[in-house]
């Protein structure tokens, strides 16, 4: 996945001049939606499809059905990764997918899909509302969205183990896969409360911003709470030239 960003840009260039799905860029109450490259193709699509195959392949006799996608800090691209991964899984035949906005600090999936956030995850967890009553269609067959819902004063408390495990039990009865777009692990403790309850965690790293130290800290934090870290996505890499060579080049 280390070439994901360039692959997306290349796909965009190849499609120049052809009709494209709109890129959603909206802002509500200071919250901004990430730009989702819906028309991604080539290497990027192959890598997302590869993730889907791995999720559907039993590991130690178990299929990874519930995945939390997290970044170290805000802006790593976790929401984009979670969205495109859920969309790719839903494109497979007979796979119903629920995409859940579990980022209770800076939720944005309601902006991405341009839907209301009147009821969502917190309503299901705290008020025991049915998932079917709170989830929304996305416009893509087999892909459904559960927005964040109202934001509690202490988001980590909403992920009390018995509540989230009951939610997962109910969700997996109706869906083949449940993808959580979680809050940045080094900034908000809610993710460490959620992570142990899912089958696996995918860590998203911003290639030109996430430090090695932050990546190690994030992995350590997740492992400290006994989360299963499946791997990492190195996102948005634009230049493979070593930084030392870039500095020399800039002097010329």
Secondary structure by P-SEA (a helix, b strand, c coil): ccaaaaaaaaaaaaacccccccbbbbbcccccccccccccccaaaaaaaaaaaaaacccccccccbbbbbccccccaaaaaaaaaaaaaaacccbbbbbbccccccccccccccccccccccccccccccccccccccccccbbbbccccccccccccccaaaaaaaaaaaaacccbbbbbccccccccccccccccccbbbbbbccccccaaaaaaaaaaaaaacccccccccccccccccaaaaaaaaac
